[in-house]
């Protein structure tokens, strides 16, 4: 079941879902708007070489960004991150393949930012994406469990690719 605005707010108040910082102004009917955090990582060649940059600036190539908000999910809630409609209409793709957030995740969400055909100006704190929460049966072994190889658990800020050797 996709959570409506009132249930997202209730779960945040109860501590079941953590969104830090949280503002009711960012609640949508069935999602929560996420803001762009500071700093970007841009590929300079091969995947292992990344260059840090700081906002504001024009984005000319694929880069990694981060949400300002830190998200923590319990073992029975999963989430999907999608771009904002207005930015999509400007030609900005917010994630290529990594929009799924597993139950048990804790941290900032890394965004895969890619302008389709021309630069898009990004500024820290702008609304960049939306997160949709879905309640499900509890995971037997949630993301971040010690027996899992959860590369991105507790990530802070923009996070470079990890675990490439595991692919």
KARAPE-V72608 format. One record per residue. N is the residue number from 1. RES is the residue in three letters. SS is DSSP state (hx for helix, st for strand, lp for the rest). PSI is psi in whole degrees, 0 to 359 (NA if undefined). Layout:
# KARAPE-V72608
n = <N/N>
res = <RES/RES>
ss = <SS/SS>
psi = <PSI/PSI>
This chain:
# KARAPE-V72608
n = <1/2/3/4/5/6/7/8/9/10/11/12/13/14/15/16/17/18/19/20/21/22/23/24/25/26/27/28/29/30/31/32/33/34/35/36/37/38/39/40/41/42/43/44/45/46/47/48/49/50/51/52/53/54/55/56/57/58/59/60/61/62/63/64/65/66/67/68/69/70/71/72/73/74/75/76/77/78/79/80/81/82/83/84/85/86/87/88/89/90/91/92/93/94/95/96/97/98/99/100/101/102/103/104/105/106/107/108/109/110/111/112/113/114/115/116/117/118/119/120/121/122/123/124/125/126/127/128/129/130/131/132/133/134/135/136/137/138/139/140/141/142/143/144/145/146/147/148/149/150/151/152/153/154/155/156/157/158/159/160/161/162/163/164/165/166/167>
res = <UNK/UNK/UNK/UNK/UNK/UNK/UNK/UNK/UNK/UNK/UNK/UNK/UNK/UNK/UNK/UNK/UNK/UNK/UNK/UNK/UNK/UNK/UNK/UNK/UNK/UNK/UNK/UNK/UNK/UNK/UNK/UNK/UNK/UNK/UNK/UNK/UNK/UNK/UNK/UNK/UNK/UNK/UNK/UNK/UNK/UNK/UNK/UNK/UNK/UNK/UNK/UNK/UNK/UNK/UNK/UNK/UNK/UNK/UNK/UNK/UNK/UNK/UNK/UNK/UNK/UNK/UNK/UNK/UNK/UNK/UNK/UNK/UNK/UNK/UNK/UNK/UNK/UNK/UNK/UNK/UNK/UNK/UNK/UNK/UNK/UNK/UNK/UNK/UNK/UNK/UNK/UNK/UNK/UNK/UNK/UNK/UNK/UNK/UNK/UNK/UNK/UNK/UNK/UNK/UNK/UNK/UNK/UNK/UNK/UNK/UNK/UNK/UNK/UNK/UNK/UNK/UNK/UNK/UNK/UNK/UNK/UNK/UNK/UNK/UNK/UNK/UNK/UNK/UNK/UNK/UNK/UNK/UNK/UNK/UNK/UNK/UNK/UNK/UNK/UNK/UNK/UNK/UNK/UNK/UNK/UNK/UNK/UNK/UNK/UNK/UNK/UNK/UNK/UNK/UNK/UNK/UNK/UNK/UNK/UNK/UNK/UNK/UNK/UNK/UNK/UNK/UNK>
ss = <lp/st/lp/lp/hx/hx/hx/hx/hx/hx/hx/hx/hx/hx/lp/lp/lp/st/st/st/lp/lp/lp/hx/hx/hx/st/st/lp/lp/st/st/st/st/st/st/lp/lp/lp/st/st/st/st/lp/lp/lp/lp/lp/lp/st/st/st/st/lp/lp/lp/st/st/st/lp/lp/lp/st/st/st/st/st/st/st/st/st/st/lp/lp/lp/lp/st/st/st/st/st/st/st/lp/hx/hx/hx/hx/hx/lp/lp/st/st/lp/lp/lp/lp/lp/lp/st/st/lp/lp/lp/lp/st/st/st/st/st/st/st/st/st/st/lp/lp/lp/lp/st/st/st/lp/lp/lp/lp/st/st/st/st/st/st/st/st/st/lp/lp/lp/lp/lp/lp/lp/lp/lp/lp/lp/lp/lp/lp/lp/lp/lp/lp/lp/st/lp/lp/lp/lp/lp/lp/lp/lp/hx/hx/hx/lp>
psi = <129/133/133/171/313/327/324/311/317/314/327/315/323/350/7/318/137/130/114/118/157/140/130/340/340/358/132/172/322/29/178/129/136/146/156/127/179/150/148/155/126/137/136/4/252/162/325/351/116/146/129/142/163/145/161/154/168/139/119/335/173/136/169/138/187/158/147/325/142/136/137/127/144/183/0/17/129/168/159/131/131/160/165/143/315/317/324/322/340/356/19/123/128/331/144/309/351/46/352/133/114/154/136/351/146/124/182/154/125/133/141/95/127/112/134/312/351/160/149/130/128/141/145/135/351/151/121/330/175/148/133/127/138/129/139/182/148/141/140/316/92/166/140/352/143/333/350/153/71/92/331/12/135/23/145/128/197/128/126/161/137/153/23/326/342/350/NA>
